[in-house]
């Protein structure tokens, strides 16, 4: 009977080479995967810019009698992975309270987020969704209104060139307090 051939002993050096090659391959694969995940989720981790001053109109575009006028708010907008330089981000009602003083109200109803309309005949704002009504200054016209608060006022300034700038901000609907939407 022939003698069995001895089994070769595992080569320690060969094993270390294979283990090192496996570790280096895993590291080389994880680096691009990690970078890819970081790039893909970057817009989700970024905080949105809140309360930026936006140029809305010129002072001479507002009626001197204090009648509110609705204006779109156009600004640069970044939405997750999309960026546009001039997109509508909301709307405001502006009204002159004196020669160079302006008041700004967000058009969004604080009750459920519908767009509020101005009824010039009754000199009040009306929400078409749940019939909330607001005075010209934005306060509640009816104490039994479904809206938990008056319309949201916004900071506004008129520069020396007569440009009206509004610090535009949206707020959470359905709450009695003004909580900014981030």
Secondary structure, 3 states (H helix, E strand, C coil): CCCCCCCCCCCHHHHHHHHHHHHHHHHHHHHHHHHHHHHHHHHHHCCCCCCCEEEEEEHHHCCCCCCCEEEEEEEEEEECCEEEEEEEEEEEEEEECCCCCEEEEECECCCCCCEEEEECCCCEEEECCCCCEECCCCCECCCCCCCCCCCCEECEEECCCCEEEEECCCECCCCCCCCECC
